[in-house]
Amino acid sequence: MNISSFSTVFPFIQIGSIGKSIMGNNIPYLRIGTGKKEVFYSASIHANEWITSPVIMKFVENLANAYVNDSYIYGYRAKSILNSTSIYVVPMINPDGVNLVTNNIPKSSSYYKNAEKISTNYPSIPFPSGWKANIEGVDFKKYQPHILHILIKIFFKFFSWYWL
C-alpha cells in the first residue's frame, strides 16, 4: 500500500512531510497512535537498503488493520498499543539514493552523471546497485549522530505542540 492510500483506508493515520530531498522529492512521515509514549522508526537511510521501506510500510498496514479489527499484533492488542503510544514512521529517508539504485533516475540526468563520477572513487562498489549515499554522495550512516540530531530538530519543529 502506498502512503496516499493510507489516509483513505485508515483516516486515523496522520500523514505529513518532514521536508524535501536534494532532488525535491517529498520525505513523508506517518503517525499512528495517540499515546504519550513516542516511538520513531525510519527506513531506507542507505539507498541500497530500499527494501526496508516496503517492510516498514507493511508493518504500519498490519498494525492499522489490527487496530481497526480490534485484534492483536505480535501478541499485543493493537488498540492498547496505539492508545498509549504514538508511532512516527519516516519510511524513506533517502528517496534520491533509492531512486538511483532502483534505476528511476535517467542516465542522462546531471544527478546520475554526478553520482557516477563520485562512484569512481569506490571501484569495488558496483554502480548504481551498491550505492548507499544520497544523490550527492553523502552517506547518512557516517554522520548518524548528526543526522539523528537533525531528525530530532525536525521532529520538535512539527510536533512541539505535543510537549506543551
TARASUL-V52116 format. One line per field, one symbol per residue. psi: psi as a letter, one per 20 degrees, with the letter a starting at -180 (. if undefined). A space follows every 50 residues. Layout:
psi: ???
//
This chain:
psi: prghhghghniipppapiaqrhjjpqnrqqpprjrhqqqpqqrlgpgjkh hhghghhhggggggghghjlaqpkjqpghggiiiqppppninhmhggghg hjkjpphiqhgghgggghhiimhipppihjphraijjpohhhkghggggg hgggghghkhhhi.
//
